[in-house]
Amino acid sequence: MRVGDDITTTVVTDDEIDPGLLVAARGVCATTFGDRFSGDDWDHTFGGVRLLLFDEGLLVGHAAVVPRRIGFGELTLRAGYVEGVAVLPESQGRGLGSRLMRAANTVIGRDGAEVGVLSTSRRSFYERLGWEPWQGPSFVRRADALVRTPDEDDGLMVLRVSAAPALTSTWPITCDARPGDDW
Ligand SMILES: CC(C)(COP(=O)(O)OP(=O)(O)OC[C@H]1O[C@@H](n2cnc3c(N)ncnc32)[C@H](O)[C@@H]1OP(=O)(O)O)[C@@H](O)C(=O)NCCC(=O)NCCS
């Protein structure tokens, strides 16, 4: 592991991002996730802010925080929804992903979201960073009907920020339908 440290994290909106950097960000996601990363997955990263992590000037990490309305029991909250968290394979295991997510946590706490939400198969990674596995059943709202999404139950995680109302972690959690993966 290299000890030297020339790591920087930039927070940028889609309005202000350089088009070449946007292409590079998609490249980081595509290389990191491989075939798992669909066009819909990329679309889901738009509409909020991106966190870009550079190692000696090269883009090696990406995450997006996008606004979504998420239901918790009877409440509907403004969530900062985390998408496209990726660190290039050769740069993993050096603390860069943690650095990226700490920046994402700060953005969520700062930009008016009442809660952070994400879906993952890497629970332990996010738990170390203050995210909590949600224990309630998950649903998607589709044409005014609530449809269970049981495959998502184990992957949904929540970050409580200072603006969060009291939430009981066994409450149902609900998102609105969208193209591609709903969560
Ligand atoms: C998940 C992902 C973003 C983590 O990025 P990363 O740069 O490897 O993250 P870190 O190095 O901070 O942490 C990874 C592991 O290395 C360990 N680690 C952190 N810093 C370390 C260091 N300095 N030295 C050795 N190990 C370290 C951590 O304990 C962590 O283990 P954990 O995940 O079991 O908690 C990255 O693995 C990735 O892009 N994966 C593929 C895409 C993906 O799954 N994205 C998330 C989907 S929601």
The ligand as a MOL file (V3000), in Angstrom:
LIG
                    3D

  0  0  0     0  0            999 V3000
M  V30 BEGIN CTAB
M  V30 COUNTS 48 50 0 0 0
M  V30 BEGIN ATOM
M  V30 1 C -17.6140 -0.5510 -1.7440 0
M  V30 2 C -16.4030 0.2630 -2.2170 0
M  V30 3 C -16.8800 1.6200 -2.7010 0
M  V30 4 C -15.4630 0.4530 -1.0310 0
M  V30 5 O -14.3500 1.2320 -1.4930 0
M  V30 6 P -12.9110 1.0610 -0.8370 0
M  V30 7 O -12.0710 2.1620 -1.3220 0
M  V30 8 O -12.4250 -0.3210 -1.0260 0
M  V30 9 O -13.3190 1.3060 0.6780 0
M  V30 10 P -12.3580 1.3260 1.9460 0
M  V30 11 O -10.9590 1.0410 1.5330 0
M  V30 12 O -12.6140 2.5780 2.6560 0
M  V30 13 O -12.9490 0.1390 2.7910 0
M  V30 14 C -12.9850 -1.1880 2.2410 0
M  V30 15 C -12.5030 -2.1690 3.2380 0
M  V30 16 O -11.1120 -1.9750 3.4270 0
M  V30 17 C -10.8370 -1.8070 4.8000 0
M  V30 18 N -9.9290 -0.6680 4.8800 0
M  V30 19 C -10.2290 0.6340 4.9410 0
M  V30 20 N -9.1480 1.3750 5.0270 0
M  V30 21 C -8.0940 0.5230 4.9630 0
M  V30 22 C -6.7050 0.6840 4.9820 0
M  V30 23 N -6.1470 1.8940 5.1110 0
M  V30 24 N -5.9460 -0.4330 4.8870 0
M  V30 25 C -6.5180 -1.6360 4.7740 0
M  V30 26 N -7.8440 -1.8470 4.7580 0
M  V30 27 C -8.6170 -0.7830 4.8630 0
M  V30 28 C -12.0990 -1.4930 5.4920 0
M  V30 29 O -12.1560 -2.1720 6.7230 0
M  V30 30 C -13.1770 -1.9760 4.5700 0
M  V30 31 O -13.7260 -3.1890 4.9640 0
M  V30 32 P -15.3480 -3.3470 5.0630 0
M  V30 33 O -15.9300 -3.0010 3.7170 0
M  V30 34 O -15.5520 -4.7610 5.4270 0
M  V30 35 O -15.7860 -2.3680 6.1100 0
M  V30 36 C -15.6140 -0.4830 -3.3100 0
M  V30 37 O -15.2420 -1.7520 -2.8200 0
M  V30 38 C -16.3710 -0.6460 -4.5990 0
M  V30 39 O -16.3900 0.2430 -5.4340 0
M  V30 40 N -16.9970 -1.8430 -4.7750 0
M  V30 41 C -17.6750 -2.1890 -5.9930 0
M  V30 42 C -18.9200 -1.3750 -6.1730 0
M  V30 43 C -19.8300 -1.4800 -4.9740 0
M  V30 44 O -20.0970 -2.5540 -4.4460 0
M  V30 45 N -20.3100 -0.2970 -4.5410 0
M  V30 46 C -21.2050 -0.1820 -3.4260 0
M  V30 47 C -22.5520 -0.5670 -3.8550 0
M  V30 48 S -23.7650 0.2350 -2.8910 0
M  V30 END ATOM
M  V30 BEGIN BOND
M  V30 1 1 1 2
M  V30 2 1 2 3
M  V30 3 1 2 4
M  V30 4 1 2 36
M  V30 5 1 4 5
M  V30 6 1 5 6
M  V30 7 2 6 7
M  V30 8 1 6 8
M  V30 9 1 6 9
M  V30 10 1 9 10
M  V30 11 2 10 11
M  V30 12 1 10 12
M  V30 13 1 10 13
M  V30 14 1 13 14
M  V30 15 1 14 15
M  V30 16 1 15 16
M  V30 17 1 15 30
M  V30 18 1 16 17
M  V30 19 1 17 18
M  V30 20 1 17 28
M  V30 21 1 18 19
M  V30 22 1 18 27
M  V30 23 2 19 20
M  V30 24 1 20 21
M  V30 25 1 21 22
M  V30 26 2 21 27
M  V30 27 1 22 23
M  V30 28 2 22 24
M  V30 29 1 24 25
M  V30 30 2 25 26
M  V30 31 1 26 27
M  V30 32 1 28 29
M  V30 33 1 28 30
M  V30 34 1 30 31
M  V30 35 1 31 32
M  V30 36 2 32 33
M  V30 37 1 32 34
M  V30 38 1 32 35
M  V30 39 1 36 37
M  V30 40 1 36 38
M  V30 41 2 38 39
M  V30 42 1 38 40
M  V30 43 1 40 41
M  V30 44 1 41 42
M  V30 45 1 42 43
M  V30 46 2 43 44
M  V30 47 1 43 45
M  V30 48 1 45 46
M  V30 49 1 46 47
M  V30 50 1 47 48
M  V30 END BOND
M  V30 END CTAB
M  END
